[in-house]
Amino acid sequence: MRFPMISRGHGRRLTVLAAAGVLALGLAACSSDDAEDVGAGTPFTQALAKDYGDLSAQAAALPAEPAEDSGGFFSSLNPFSDSESSSDLLSKAFTAKADLANGGTEPEAEAATGPAQTTLRARLVRSVAAGKDQFPEQAARAQADYDCWVLYGTVASAAAASQACKTALDSSLIRLETAARPVAPPPAPVASAPIPAPAPAPAQVSNDFTVYFDFDSWTLKAEQLTVLDSVIATARTGGQTNITIVGHTDTSGSSEYNQALSVKRANVVVEALVKMGARRNAIHASGVGETDLAVQTEDGVKEAKNRRTVITLQP
C-alpha cells in the first residue's frame, strides 16, 4: 500500500500553499522585533495552531513519494526545493495554516470543489463564526477536520485517509452546531407535573475492531479498509491515544509458519492506519499465531473466523 502521486491540478494547489507557508515564516521572522506577542492570538487560533500542527506531523510521516512533474512545473512554482514529495506538500500546506494561527491570524477553510464540499463548507463557516469565541476547541477541530478532508482529497489514491477525515468532520461539525445553538429558556415549573424518569444511558461505543483475511493471506480488501476507517474516526472522536494490534491465524499449517503469518497480518494493519493518520509511536503490534483462537478447532483446521487481526483502542 503506497502513498499516491498528486495529480497535476491539485499538486499545483499544494505546492503554492507550501511556498506561501515558507514566505510567511520569513516575513514573521523579519517583524519579530515589532510584535512581541506573536503566537498569543485567541483561544480559537491557538487551538487551530495545535490541530494544524498535528496534521502536518501526520502528513510528514507518510511515505515520501515524488509529486508528478517533479523538477519541472512544480519547481517553477516552489523555488525553495528542487523536488517535493506528496507528503512534503501536504505537510507544508498544514504548516502554513499552523503558522498563520500561531501569529494570531485565523486561516480560512479550504475552498470547496463540488456540491458536497460547498454545502459542508457553508455550514462550517456559519458554525465557526457562531461558536469560535465560546467553543474555540470544538470550532478549531471542525475546521481542521474539513481541511484534512479537502487536502487529502487532492491526493488521487488517498481515499481512505480522506474519508476518515470526512467521518470525523461529520461528528465534529454536529457537535459544534449543537454547542453553538442558543439554548431555549426552561418552561415554567408546573406543580402537578410528574417527575420524568431519567433518560437511559447511551450505548457504549465499542473500542474493539476485527479485520479478517483470506486463507494464507495478509492482504487487506476494501471491506477491511472500511473497518480501519471506523477505527480512525472512533479514536479521534473518543480521544483514544493508544492502539493495540494483534494478528492471529487458524491451525492449518505449522505453528512456526502461523506465527510469522500473524505478524505480517498485524504489520499490514499498522501501515494502513499510519497512512490514514494514526501516530506510529501510539501503536503497539504483535502476532500470536494460532495460540488464541476465536473458534476452538483441532490442529490443521481451516477456520475463517480465526484468520484475523484485532484492533483495540485505549486511552
KOLTOR-203211 format. One line per 3 residues: their letters; for each residue x, y, z of N, C-alpha, C. Coordinates in steps of 0.001 Angstrom, whole numbers, always signed. Each point is the difference from the previous one (the first is absolute). Example, Ala and Ser with C-alpha at 12.3 -4.5 7.8 and 13.67 -1.06 7.14 Angstrom:
BEGIN
AS> +13190 -5690 +7800 -890 +1190 +0 +900 +1200 +0  -350 +1050 -720 +820 +1190 +60 -770 +1090 +730
% end
This chain:
BEGIN
MRF> +852 -1190 +0 -852 +1190 +0 +884 +1235 +0  +108 +716 -1105 +887 +1148 -133 -795 +1287 -72  +568 +1083 +528 -625 +1315 -64 +2 +467 -1447
PMI> -1124 +504 -492 -161 +258 -1434 +677 +1270 -451  +185 +73 -1349 +474 +1227 -626 -1069 +1078 +102  +420 +1272 +47 -954 +1107 -38 -259 +338 -1462
SRG> -1288 +182 -336 -334 +353 -1376 +506 +1393 -314  +130 +325 -1327 +601 +1275 -407 -756 +1174 +592  -1368 +43 -97 -749 +1158 +460 +99 +196 +1490
HGR> -206 -1066 +756 +48 +130 +1452 +1423 +137 +481  +960 -562 -730 +1399 +178 +390 +373 +1468 -33  -499 +738 -1022 +280 +1432 -73 -532 +699 +1239
RLT> -1201 -392 +418 -624 +642 +1150 +799 -218 +1263  +453 -1226 +262 +778 -288 +1198 +1355 +669 -60  +616 +54 -1196 +1319 +618 -115 -73 +1479 +299
VLA> -1026 +676 -503 -154 +1426 +286 -183 +223 +1483  -800 -855 +660 -179 +117 +1441 +1309 -173 +732  +808 -991 -422 +1276 -243 +659 +915 +1195 -151
AAG> +96 +575 -1212 +846 +1165 -215 -491 +1182 +815  -1306 +190 +67 -551 +1105 +785 +349 -157 +1467  +0 -1265 +497 +351 -235 +1398 +1423 +399 +284
VLA> +943 -295 -931 +1400 +376 +204 +147 +1507 -10  -698 +704 -919 +62 +1455 -37 -568 +603 +1268  -1083 -585 +529 -594 +508 +1232 +967 -114 +1155
LGL> +750 -1094 +61 +986 -165 +1055 +1081 +1072 -95  +482 +292 -1232 +1031 +1010 -167 -485 +1369 +410  -1222 +357 -364 -526 +1308 +368 -180 +116 +1498
AAC> -435 -1088 +644 -185 +16 +1445 +1324 +209 +705  +1077 -614 -509 +1306 +138 +621 +499 +1436 -116  -263 +657 -1154 +477 +1360 -209 -701 +992 +913
SSD> -1249 -280 +422 -755 +961 +782 -89 -375 +1465  +831 -948 +470 -125 -487 +1363 +293 +1080 +1019  +878 +995 -317 +335 +1043 +948 -1160 +960 +224
DAE> -908 +76 -991 -1101 +946 +110 -1270 -631 +541  -4 -1301 +213 -1217 -685 +458 +380 -1040 +1015  +175 +425 +1250 +478 -922 +1018 -1032 -1036 +381
DVG> -1289 +283 -301 -1043 -926 +427 -421 -950 -1108  +832 -176 -1070 -333 -950 -1060 -117 -1402 +596  -1031 -727 -363 -184 -1354 +499 -1030 -59 +1110
AGT> -384 +1194 +545 -1008 -5 +1056 -1371 -262 -610  -500 +983 -793 -1267 -196 -698 -1157 -174 +960  -1032 -682 -476 -1197 -297 +782 -34 -1486 +316
PFT> -863 -399 +930 -128 -1453 +243 -316 -790 -1273  -766 +627 -911 -333 -683 -1252 +1238 -193 -874  +799 +1076 -207 +1196 -151 -837 +1032 -912 +656
QAL> +83 +14 +1327 +912 -917 +695 -408 -1453 -244  -1314 -272 +76 -476 -1364 -252 +224 -396 -1454  -210 +951 -929 +269 -274 -1419 +1475 -330 -219
AKD> +895 +761 +640 +1432 -235 -180 +362 -1410 +446  -568 -448 +1114 +295 -1359 +490 -546 -1059 -966  -1260 +155 -440 -598 -1014 -872 +700 -61 -1353
YGD> +327 +1173 -590 +718 -7 -1274 +1414 -545 +176  +622 +282 +1137 +1330 -558 +257 -28 -1516 +69  -1040 -555 +651 -139 -1462 +50 -179 -578 -1400
LSA> -832 +648 -830 -212 -479 -1366 +1281 +82 -816  +793 +1040 +218 +1274 +130 -719 +940 -1141 +360  +70 -330 +1302 +877 -1090 +430 -458 -1333 -578
QAA> -1316 -233 -46 -520 -1249 -564 +325 -92 -1487  -159 +1114 -724 +291 -16 -1436 +1489 -226 -244  +853 +597 +832 +1446 -147 -185 +450 -1437 +212
ALP> -767 -769 +809 +378 -1386 +277 -409 -962 -1106  -744 +476 -1001 -415 -863 -1097 +1202 -354 -880  -76 -1112 -737 +1099 -355 -911 +268 +1132 -986
AEP> +1266 +285 -245 +387 +1139 -841 +80 -418 -1452  -1090 +183 -748 +3 -248 -1434 +97 +1328 -727  +754 +92 -1100 +110 +1276 -723 -1326 +378 -625
AED> -289 +1306 +22 -1208 +481 -667 +200 -32 -1501  -1096 -121 -748 +68 -68 -1449 +637 +1262 -567  +798 -121 -1056 +670 +1111 -659 +1077 +616 +894
SGG> +555 -822 +926 +1018 +501 +913 +1191 +533 -783  +507 +1177 +393 +1131 +610 -680 -408 +853 -1192  -1278 -3 -385 -440 +794 -1134 -934 +1103 +437
FFS> -1304 -185 -270 -961 +1044 +311 -63 +294 +1492  +33 -1076 +843 -73 +229 +1439 +1196 +802 +495  +1166 -250 -543 +1176 +739 +436 -115 +1475 -339
SLN> -623 +331 -1107 -157 +1406 -360 -957 +708 +941  -965 -751 +562 -919 +589 +959 +629 +130 +1373  +886 -912 +367 +598 -4 +1325 +1509 +28 -122
PFS> +642 +1178 +84 +1447 +94 -194 +786 -459 +1206  -665 -406 +1072 +715 -337 +1227 +404 -1464 +53  -377 -795 -988 +377 -1410 +11 +125 -488 -1422
DSE> +1014 -828 -238 +166 -572 -1337 -1021 -1086 -265  -469 -639 +1039 -916 -1121 -167 -916 -52 +1211  -1286 -176 -241 -968 -75 +1087 -749 -1324 -86
SSS> -102 -699 +1124 -818 -1203 +50 -1422 +381 +394  -923 -927 -233 -1384 +259 +356 -144 +245 +1494  +756 -737 +834 -84 +215 +1444 +575 +1355 +389
DLL> +1082 +439 -689 +571 +1321 +274 -1026 +1100 -274  -677 -111 -1141 -959 +1035 -383 -1174 +73 +964  -519 -1168 +380 -1089 -6 +969 +454 +582 +1333
SKA> +1179 -421 +471 +507 +488 +1279 +185 +1513 -23  +560 +538 -1106 +225 +1443 -71 -1321 +767 -107  -999 -592 -642 -1298 +662 -70 -593 +168 +1396
FTA> +66 -1078 +821 -512 +92 +1368 +888 +913 +851  +1323 -37 -225 +905 +858 +767 -279 +1471 -277  -279 +356 -1261 -315 +1386 -329 -1207 +490 +788
KAD> -1012 -853 +140 -1182 +378 +767 +319 +91 +1497  +832 -935 +499 +385 +45 +1408 +780 +1272 +315  +879 +418 -921 +795 +1204 +228 -882 +1247 +32
LAN> -988 +65 -897 -923 +1134 +33 -740 +58 +1331  -484 -1153 +461 -732 -44 +1264 +902 +357 +1171  +1251 -463 -31 +950 +341 +1062 +221 +1509 +74
GGT> -85 +683 -1125 +163 +1446 -28 -1263 +767 +336  -1077 -703 +346 -1245 +654 +376 -961 +221 -1142  +343 -474 -1215 -883 +139 -1160 -849 -1260 -159
EPE> -1263 +180 -326 -893 -1136 -193 +77 -469 -1462  +614 -1156 -276 +45 -488 -1387 -1405 -325 -498  -260 +302 -1246 -1296 -346 -578 -67 -1497 -286
AEA> -1204 -550 +80 -195 -1390 -405 +286 -130 -1489  +504 -1184 -416 +339 -230 -1403 -1204 +243 -913  +261 +487 -1209 -1070 +205 -982 -621 -1342 -371
ATG> -1303 +0 -208 -721 -1228 -311 +63 -303 -1488  +6 -1296 -319 -116 -448 -1389 -1134 -1017 -64  -1068 +341 -665 -1128 -908 -102 -1082 +339 +1001
PAQ> -1228 -464 -248 -1147 +372 +843 +109 -497 +1433  +559 -1212 +234 +89 -535 +1360 +889 +876 +871  +1179 +357 -520 +896 +859 +770 -577 +1401 +166
TTL> -689 +502 -1028 -589 +1339 +84 -1029 +75 +1120  -852 -1022 +85 -1032 -21 +1037 +612 -67 +1391  +977 -903 +192 +608 -146 +1316 +825 +1225 +372
RAR> +670 +610 -980 +799 +1194 +317 -899 +1138 +478  -1156 +167 -645 -918 +1057 +432 -472 -234 +1438  -343 -1247 +325 -387 -326 +1380 +1149 +280 +960
LVR> +1211 -398 -405 +1171 +179 +863 +241 +1480 +277  -10 +831 -1039 +287 +1428 +174 -1017 +640 +952  -1295 -336 -181 -1029 +550 +894 +226 -441 +1443
SVA> +289 -1300 +187 +143 -532 +1353 +1255 +517 +688  +1107 +126 -757 +1223 +538 +589 -206 +1448 +432  -648 +806 -854 -249 +1396 +359 -860 +109 +1256
AGK> -962 -911 +149 -909 +59 +1151 +635 -556 +1277  +943 -945 -134 +465 -704 +1197 +1461 +142 +343  +813 +693 -827 +1454 -6 +239 +393 +719 +1288
DQF> -781 +998 +429 +350 +713 +1232 -361 -791 +1246  -1160 -645 -19 -456 -732 +1177 +486 -1440 +3  +188 -569 -1194 +422 -1400 -102 +1190 -98 -962
PEQ> +1141 +587 +357 +1120 +82 -953 +567 -1350 -407  +96 -943 +927 +592 -1296 -339 -890 -792 -942  -1334 +27 +246 -912 -694 -915 +19 +639 -1385
AAR> +53 +1337 -52 +24 +687 -1297 +1283 -319 -761  +1137 +1 +697 +1273 -317 -652 +18 -1439 -482  -538 -924 +792 -10 -1404 -394 -805 -210 -1277
AQA> -1178 +661 -90 -839 -158 -1192 +705 +564 -1232  +645 +1173 +122 +673 +590 -1165 +1190 -858 -422  +772 -516 +973 +1141 -853 -342 -469 -1301 -673
DYD> -1106 -578 +472 -530 -1208 -633 -419 +286 -1439  -629 +1167 -226 -410 +362 -1363 +1217 +138 -912  +1013 +771 +433 +1181 +193 -839 +746 -1311 -216
CWV> +7 -863 +1017 +618 -1326 -154 -712 -785 -1103  -1327 +23 +17 -789 -696 -1030 +307 +562 -1388  +12 +1327 -122 +189 +621 -1311 +1427 -228 -521
LYG> +1012 +247 +845 +1382 -90 -482 +415 -1449 -267  -373 -944 +858 +287 -1396 -307 -755 -437 -1252  -1154 +619 -253 -754 -340 -1200 +695 +412 -1274
TVA> +1008 +891 +95 +742 +374 -1192 +1028 -1049 -400  +206 -1009 +847 +912 -1100 -321 -835 -1137 -567  +237 -338 -1244 -931 -822 -771 -378 -1309 +671
SAA> +940 -675 +644 -298 -1326 +539 -104 -21 +1517  -47 +1153 +648 -90 +38 +1464 -1457 +56 +442  -840 -797 -652 -1436 +54 +285 -308 -403 +1433
AAS> +707 -1006 +514 -297 -478 +1358 +322 +1063 +1041  +1162 +644 -126 +383 +1043 +952 -945 +1198 -100  -354 +402 -1225 -923 +1117 -176 -1369 -329 +594
QAC> -456 -1243 -192 -1303 -384 +542 +18 -38 +1523  +1142 -383 +598 +112 +14 +1463 -174 +1426 +522  +602 +981 -693 -165 +1403 +397 -1455 +437 -186
KTA> -648 -466 -1076 -1401 +355 -242 -890 -575 +1096  +265 -1232 +426 -781 -610 +1078 +168 +793 +1290  +1242 +409 +291 +245 +814 +1193 -715 +1347 -109
LDS> -3 +594 -1209 -681 +1281 -207 -1496 -121 +257  -610 -1092 -458 -1432 -190 +223 -346 +87 +1485  +892 -547 +855 -241 +44 +1448 +345 +1361 +591
SLI> +1187 +534 -344 +443 +1245 +631 -864 +1188 -403  -501 +23 -1245 -840 +1119 -433 -1344 -25 +721  -566 -1191 +162 -1280 -100 +723 +183 +429 +1455
RLE> +1129 -414 +634 +252 +407 +1390 +117 +1520 +102  +685 +631 -978 +136 +1452 +30 -1350 +676 -207  -777 -484 -973 -1313 +601 -251 -907 -121 +1225
TAA> +68 -1146 +660 -828 -211 +1191 +445 +921 +1130  +1319 +124 +201 +508 +835 +1087 -316 +1474 -230  +79 +453 -1263 -199 +1410 -302 -1468 +389 -130
RPV> -891 -981 +1 -1430 +299 -150 -533 +653 +1269  -720 +1125 -98 -541 +653 +1201 -901 -956 +784  +142 +33 +1307 -794 -872 +867 -1287 +719 +374
APP> -1125 -658 -259 -1292 +586 +346 -173 +8 +1517  -630 +1039 +561 -222 +35 +1455 -914 -1143 +419  +234 -561 +1185 -844 -1113 +454 -1426 +482 +247
PAP> -978 -866 -230 -1393 +396 +256 -236 +213 +1493  -1016 +782 +299 -360 +233 +1404 -419 -1313 +637  +437 -241 +1242 -351 -1270 +652 -1494 -123 +248
VAS> -504 -1194 -140 -1405 -309 +267 -49 -914 +1213  -699 +432 +1024 +7 -725 +1274 -478 -1428 -140  -996 -216 -861 -582 -1330 -93 +710 -906 -1005
API> +1006 +564 -685 +665 -807 -1030 +804 -1109 +643  -106 -1225 -506 +782 -1111 +580 +1480 +164 -317  +832 -508 +877 +1442 +43 -225 +352 -1018 -1082
PAP> +616 +454 -1080 +309 -950 -1092 +1056 -1014 +428  -123 -1182 -575 +993 -1046 +280 +1329 +388 -635  +1108 -378 +631 +1313 +332 -580 +179 -650 -1372
APA> +655 +720 -882 +243 -533 -1342 +942 -1190 +79  -216 -1012 -848 +909 -1155 +15 +1406 +414 -399  +962 -667 +591 +1399 +298 -317 +270 -349 -1454
PAQ> +760 +836 -707 +311 -314 -1402 +820 -1266 -115  -217 -691 -1104 +750 -1243 -218 +1487 +307 -132  +820 -806 +641 +1444 +216 -44 +553 -430 -1359
VSN> +825 +874 -573 +601 -298 -1290 +1121 -1017 +178  -6 -1020 -844 +1032 -1031 +106 +1359 +553 -383  +1020 -406 +761 +1367 +392 -302 +795 -1134 -622
DFT> -669 -1098 -358 +654 -1153 -623 -495 -158 -1435  +931 -221 -907 -318 -176 -1416 +769 -1209 -524  -583 -713 -974 +639 -1198 -547 -57 +43 -1525
VYF> +1147 -271 -630 +41 -171 -1451 +394 -1444 -292  -592 -573 -1042 +214 -1404 -329 +782 -128 -1307  +678 -1128 -162 +867 -227 -1151 -370 -1316 -692
DFD> +315 -66 -1299 -151 -1253 -725 +1040 -1012 +473  -191 -1241 -362 +919 -1055 +418 +1422 +285 -499  +955 -104 +903 +1435 +180 -294 +270 +1370 -627
SWT> -728 +1035 +451 +137 +1338 -593 +120 +1046 +1097  +685 +1105 -319 +14 +1160 +887 -352 +1267 -787  -793 -153 -1063 -411 +1121 -845 -1314 +581 +509
LKA> -64 +1328 +126 -1224 +681 +423 -874 +287 -1216  -1274 -331 +93 -959 +288 -1060 -817 +1240 +365  -888 +408 -910 -759 +1238 +194 -829 -39 +1274
EQL> -623 -1159 +298 -824 -54 +1206 +821 +127 +1273  +1251 -488 -37 +867 +162 +1173 +426 +1463 +163  +247 +704 -1114 +360 +1411 +84 -1144 +831 +581
TVL> -1243 -423 -258 -1143 +690 +597 +20 -128 +1512  +376 -1187 +500 +127 -188 +1455 +1075 +932 +557  +1121 +126 -704 +1085 +858 +471 -402 +1477 -26
DSV> -856 +387 -968 -561 +1363 +29 -729 +244 +1318  -774 -1006 +444 -741 +135 +1257 +943 +85 +1190  +1123 -714 -59 +987 +62 +1081 +506 +1435 +153
IAT> +402 +634 -1112 +529 +1356 +51 -1067 +976 +493  -1211 -101 -535 -1067 +924 +393 -334 -147 +1482  -75 -1244 +495 -318 -233 +1412 +1101 +527 +905
ART> +1261 -213 -386 +1120 +469 +820 -11 +1522 +100  -258 +685 -1125 +6 +1461 +17 -1188 +544 +783  -1178 -630 -156 -1186 +473 +700 +101 -262 +1499
GGQ> +496 -1183 +376 +53 -390 +1407 +1259 +436 +714  +981 +520 -720 +1218 +466 +636 +966 -1095 +417  -144 -1232 -541 +946 -1056 +352 +1354 +297 -622
TNI> +1062 -266 +750 +1348 +333 -466 +878 -1213 -224  -470 -1208 +343 +805 -1211 -177 -795 -1040 -774  +701 -702 -889 -641 -1026 -825 +799 -1301 +144
TIV> -679 -1063 +403 +627 -1316 +108 -486 -876 -1149  +940 -625 -706 -317 -808 -1176 +598 -1387 +199  -831 -1054 -147 +459 -1374 +197 -442 -837 -1205
GHT> +978 -647 -669 -297 -862 -1141 -213 -1443 +432  -890 -719 -705 -356 -1388 +327 -56 -844 -1282  +50 -1319 +160 -195 -940 -1107 -887 -1141 +463
DTS> -400 -859 -978 -658 -1244 +389 +1071 -1061 +240  -413 -1252 +172 +959 -1052 +363 +542 -756 -1206  -395 +422 -1209 +527 -658 -1189 +1449 +425 -208
GSS> +919 -942 -203 +1414 +319 -157 +759 -159 +1303  +1317 +143 -72 +828 -170 +1186 -122 +1211 +907  +275 -199 +1293 -87 +1104 +954 +1031 +1082 -315
EYN> +1188 -401 -500 +1031 +990 -336 -460 +875 -1164  -562 -622 -1014 -478 +764 -1159 -1141 +933 +410  -909 -513 +832 -1134 +807 +421 +433 +1186 +864
QAL> +1046 -181 +800 +492 +1119 +794 +485 +1137 -911  +779 -346 -1023 +499 +1011 -931 -1158 +657 -773  -1000 -814 -397 -1144 +532 -735 -802 +979 +862
SVK> -152 -300 +1287 -756 +896 +882 +688 +1347 +151  +1333 +0 +10 +737 +1258 +87 -218 +827 -1275  -1 -651 -1169 -253 +720 -1246 -1395 +620 -4
RAN> -978 -723 +535 -1364 +539 +45 -89 +1185 +955  +737 -23 +1086 +18 +1152 +912 +680 +1191 -664  +1131 -253 -658 +775 +1107 -579 -728 +691 -1153
VVV> -743 -755 -812 -697 +640 -1124 -1096 +940 +523  -608 -341 +1142 -992 +885 +613 +682 +1247 +560  +1179 -176 +610 +755 +1150 +507 +262 +1003 -1116
EAL> +521 -477 -1126 +359 +911 -1096 -1227 +714 -556  -1126 -722 -92 -1222 +627 -518 -482 +1102 +939  +20 -247 +1320 -465 +1007 +956 +910 +1224 +13
VKM> +1299 -216 -127 +938 +1133 -31 -287 +876 -1211  -268 -617 -1154 -306 +772 -1199 -1325 +734 +117  -885 -491 +862 -1275 +677 +215 +111 +1122 +1038
GAR> +1153 +134 +645 +180 +1107 +942 +359 -387 +1408  +54 -1309 +342 +384 -414 +1356 +1496 +240 +222  +371 +318 +1238 +1407 +182 +336 +653 -1364 +229
RNA> +1113 -247 -682 +655 -1302 +95 +427 -311 +1435  +479 +1012 +740 +474 -277 +1352 -1132 -237 +987  -1254 +154 -443 -1145 -309 +864 -532 -1408 -251
IHA> +608 -747 -938 -484 -1323 -384 +913 -1084 +595  -606 -1016 +568 +742 -1132 +564 -505 -1277 -699  +855 -627 -800 -420 -1122 -841 +749 -1266 +381
SGV> -689 -1150 -177 +619 -1304 +246 -786 -1066 -750  +581 -1195 -118 -684 -1143 -592 +61 -1176 +965  -1096 -748 +99 -49 -1127 +936 -249 -1324 -709
GET> +86 +10 -1329 -155 -1238 -749 -1343 -663 +242  +36 -1303 +302 -1227 -773 +211 -285 -236 +1475  +611 +791 +884 -117 -268 +1441 -1243 +587 +637
DLA> -709 +902 -679 -1183 +645 +595 -1121 -34 -1025  -711 -1090 -64 -1012 -223 -1035 -1331 +632 +381  -667 +603 -975 -1356 +502 +224 -991 -1160 +24
VQT> +269 -998 -850 -808 -1225 -49 +939 -1175 +269  -237 -738 +1051 +874 -1116 +359 -144 -1140 -1018  +1130 -445 -554 +8 -1086 -973 +1159 -941 +299
EDG> -18 -1139 -665 +1142 -912 +57 +1135 +566 -843  +1184 -590 +140 +1142 +445 -794 -246 -314 -1476  +442 +912 -882 -114 -219 -1435 -1342 +379 -587
VKE> -831 +763 +723 -1338 +355 -467 +2 +1431 -550  -558 +168 -1216 -155 +1329 -592 -1292 +629 +537  +123 +1074 +743 -1162 +668 +592 +107 +1505 -262
AKN> -969 +546 -781 +75 +1394 -441 -2 +985 +1168  -742 -284 +1070 -91 +950 +1106 +1284 +77 +813  +887 -960 -188 +1280 +52 +708 +1066 +765 -783
RRT> -229 +247 -1288 +971 +722 -838 -316 +1492 +102  +587 +680 +984 -457 +1339 +329 +1103 +828 +623  -241 +1333 +66 +798 +907 +812 -964 +818 +836
VIT> +264 +97 +1299 -874 +698 +937 +640 +1344 +361  -777 +1089 -122 +473 +1348 +346 -777 +486 +1212  +710 +428 +1044 -612 +496 +1220 +453 +1427 +267
LQP> -959 +909 +213 +298 +1403 +335 +26 +169 +1509  +1001 +708 +492 +161 +210 +1437 +281 +1471 +275  -321 +486 +1210 +270 +1400 +343 +1482 +320 -75
% end
